[in-house]
Amino acid sequence: MEHFSPISATIGGALIGLSAAVLWLGNGRIAGISGIFGQLLPPARTVVWRLVFLVSLVGGTFLAAFLFPALGNAPQLVAPPNWFTLGAPVWIAVSGLLTGFGTKIGNGCTSGHGIVGLARLSKRSFVAVGVFFAVAVLTVIVTGIV
């Protein structure tokens, strides 16, 4: 947390909220990344807006990195624990699969529940976000990584 900047965090949060509001008001869809991505395969009738949203998400990140190179000085990915001997790419793949599995059984991810669900005062989202935070705190306590 040595690189925390309240100004960039506020701007980023406002842009995430704005994008969620635009998607909700303009398309009637919830900006839950796991749901958007998860319904690409097999292709649904609504694949075009999903692809546009995801390409814009990644493209916006690259554009921000290009326009504001100082943002690139953010913290790096955490290395795998010493006991994991298969390397960082496998660690990242396993982590991604576990995250995907969690979003499937939780009926959504932090963006769907934490941004849109809480704004809609969804009880299920309040429970989900509480579980997200509890697991995050437990993970920090167990691993000692902050």
N, C-alpha and C positions, 0 to 999 in steps of 0.2 A: 504494500500500500504506500510505498514511498513516492510513487508517481501520481497520486490522486490529485485531481484538479476539479474543484467543484464547478467551475465554469464549463469545462468541456463535458462533465457528467450531466449538468443541467441541460446543455444544448442537445446532447445525445438523447437524453430522456424525453425532451420535448419533441425531437424529431421522430422517435419511436412512437410516442403517443399520437403525433400528427399522422403518421403513416397508418396506424391502426384505425384512427378516426376516418381517414379518407377511404380506406378499404371498406369499413363498416357502412359509412354514409353513401359512398359511391357504388358499392357492389353488394351490400348487404351481407358481407362475409366477415368472419372473425379472423383476425391476423394471428392465428396459431401456426407457427412454422411447421410443427410436426403434422398437423392436419393438412396443410397446404402441400407439403412434400409427400406425405403418405398416400395421397390420392392421385399422384402422378402415374403410378404403376399399380394395377393396370389403368391405362388412360381413361379418365372420366370425360364426360361431355364438356366439363369446365376446365380443360387442361390449359387453354391459352392464357387465361388470367393468372393461373398458378405459375406457369413458366415465366411470364412477364414479371410477376412479383419476386420470384426467386432470383432471376437474372438481375433485376434492379437491386435486390438486397446485396448480392455479391458485387455488382458493378459499382454501387454506391460506396462500398467499402474501399474498392480500388481507387475510385475517384477521390475520396477523402484522403487516402494515403498519398496520392499524387499531389493534391492541392495543399495539403498540410503535412509535410514530411516529418514535422516534430511529433506527430501522433505515432509514428513508427517506433519511437523510443519507449513504447509501452512494455510492460513485463513480457517475458517470453513464456512459452509453454513449459509446464512443470515436467521435469524428466521423470521417467518411470522409476519406481522404487528399486532399490538394489537387488531385491530378491527376484525381480522380473527380468529374466535373462534373454528374452526373445527380441528385444530392441524397441525403440520408440515407435516406429510405424505400426507394429503389432499392438503395442499398448494403446495407441490412439484408436486403432480399429476396434479393439475390444471395448474400449471406453465408449466409443460411438454406438456400438451395437447394444451395450447395456443401457445407454441413454435412450436409444430408440425403443427398446423393450419397455423401459420405465414410462415413456410417454404413451405407449400403446396401452399398458394396463392402467395408467392414470387418466386415460381419456383426454390427454392434452399435455402441453409443455408449459414452461414458465411464461412464454409470450402469450399463449392463449388464456391460461388461467390468471397469471399475474398482472397482465396489462388489460386485456379486454374483459376477462371474467370478473375481476375485482371492480372494474369500472361499471359493470352491469349489476353489481351487488349479488353475484351468484354465490349461493351457499357452498356449492360443490367447489368453486374456485377458492373460497376462503379456506376450506379444509385442505385443498391441494397445496396452496401456497404455504400454509402452516406446516404441512409435512415437508415441503421443499426446504423451508428454513431450518426445521428441526434436524433434518438429515445433513444439511450443510454445516450446521454448528457441530453436530456429532463428528462429521468427517474432519473438520478442523481440529477438534479435540483429539481424535484418534491419530491423525497423521502429523499434527503439529505444524502443518504448512499453512502459512497465512499469506 
